[in-house]
Amino acid sequence: MSAKFIDDTLQILNPITHNEVGRYTIADEENIRKTIAEVKGDTSWSSLTLSKRCYYIKKLRKALVKHQAEIHNTLKNETGKPDFDILIEIFTTLEHLKEITKIAKTALKISKRSSGLMKTKKAYVKYEPLGVAGVISPWNYPLATPVTSIVEALLAGNNVVLKPSEHTPMTSVLIKEIWDKEVGYKDCFKILIGGGNVGSAIVESKDIDIICFTGSTAIGKIIAAQCAKTLKPHLLELGGKDPMVVLKDANLNRSVESALFGGLSNSGQTCISTEEVFIERPIYEKFVKKISNRIKDIKSGGVDGDLGSMIMPQNTDKVNRHIKEAEQSCKVIRGSVDNGDMFIAPTLVLDPSSDLSIVNEETFGPVLSLRSFSDEDELLDMLHQTGYGLSSSIFGKNKLRINKIVKQIK
């Protein structure tokens, strides 16, 4: 387990060693009520000008750079990620903060409008904060996902209550400490630690004005239904079965390397991770041969490993279940794997049938399924089978054909 509930505490375990790396008190009903009330009652942040809010987010960015080593170690302890994946997560977080402050200055500024026939009147649009944003973040990116969601809410003048995943709360706790020390405004952003009941309390609270949730489709549907009762606004970023399409005129080397990077980064534990690769039939065999040779040289785990561990045991079980089921009817090609129950070898599944779990469910691991297609109609039928729609990519040289396909992907 990567987390254990022991009485009123949450024990965090390193997914590789299973050693305890953190322990936190779980928020009870009184603590939840008090924390939300304190955040709701704070007006210090929302009263700042947009320019001032941008200034403090830039200050946070500099503070994250200053504490980069501490953030790195915390991420490594609670996720088991290799150094490269941690570097990518830190870098993308810092870049997002850099760009979003630029975007905010344009997107949120007061803009004039025509007053039409009322020539003696002035009209303009001014964006007001909604109030308190409840952010519920996932376990796969404990830095990037909560920080980017929090910052966007804060830039718009909202206050924030964050409930990080119970599997990876340590980074969020560290970010709160950095915020309090380096930025201040302690009451405009607070954290609640706990399981699903804490998340439910945030969603149901009348003092939470908008919900931002990143996680599974199943939980997303529950949150949407709950928010619908009071017409509470909510932002949901849920599961994906992200396809990559390789057309017959595509650069083969680039396509293979992109499939491996897109599918294996963060050990495939990314909502926009490439999970399915559809290759046009004339180049299918060449593509399979090249990517098969490459994946055999990729290792999961160990000091010299390319991929880190899985983070959550339940997800590890699901990925292994998908592979085991596929082995009954498909050719499966693997890279190497170190010892340890939380490591999964990088895996290719060739020509899975349409009834397999690996075709119909989000896998969320270092696994790519490869299938061929003969024409665009067949391709689109396969692309739309799962009903998931989050991200996709197409490799080829004929831009007219690429754009035609893109317009038909739903």
Protein Blocks (a to p, Z undefined) as FASTA:
>chain_A
ZZdcehjaccdddfklopafbdcddddfklmmmmmmmmmmpcklmmpcfklmmmmmmmmm
mmmmmmmmmmmmmmmmmnopafklmmmmmmmmmmmmmmmmmmmmmmmmccdddehjmlmb
ccddddddfbiacddddfklmmlmmmmmmmmmmmnopacdddddfklmmlmmmmmmmmmm
mngomllpccdeddfklmmmmmmpmkbcbdcddddfklmmmmmmmmmmnopacddddddd
ddddddfkbcfklmmmmmmmmmmggghpafklcfbdcddfklmmmmmmmmmmmmmmpcee
jjkbmbdcdfblklmmmmmmmmmmmmmmpccddddddedjkbccddddehiafkbmklmp
cfkpabddddddfbfklmmmmmmmnopafbdcdddfblmlmmmmmmmpZZ
